[in-house]
Amino acid sequence: MSNEITEEKYRKLKQQVEETKAEASRAQGALDQLLTRLKEEFDCSSLKEAKAKLTELEAKKKKAESVFEKVLADYEEKWKQ
């Protein structure tokens, strides 16, 4: 095996570099779009803020479910036949 770079190897490497750059550019664009959505829909300017917001919303959901279950149990107990 030769470590010599041939024109063919050079072209393949160049093509791989160009494809990798394009993929990185697409990924950055997707990330930018997601961060824009986070800001617009949830008023979060970073992933860290979004995670904190998610934790807060999950806690509220859990509390609401607990209250609902208690109210439902009280209702069923009061009105069961």
Stockholm file with secondary structure:
# STOCKHOLM 1.0

chainA/1-81         MSNEITEEKYRKLKQQVEETKAEASRAQGALDQLLTRLKEEFDCSSLKEAKAKLTELEAKKKKAESVFEKVLADYEEKWKQ
#=GR chainA/1-81 SS CCCCCCHHHHHHHHHHHHHHHHHHHHHHHHHHHHHHHHHHHHCCSSHHHHHHHHHHHHHHHHHHHHHHHHHHHHHHHHHCC
#=GC SS_cons        CCCCCCHHHHHHHHHHHHHHHHHHHHHHHHHHHHHHHHHHHHCCSSHHHHHHHHHHHHHHHHHHHHHHHHHHHHHHHHHCC
//
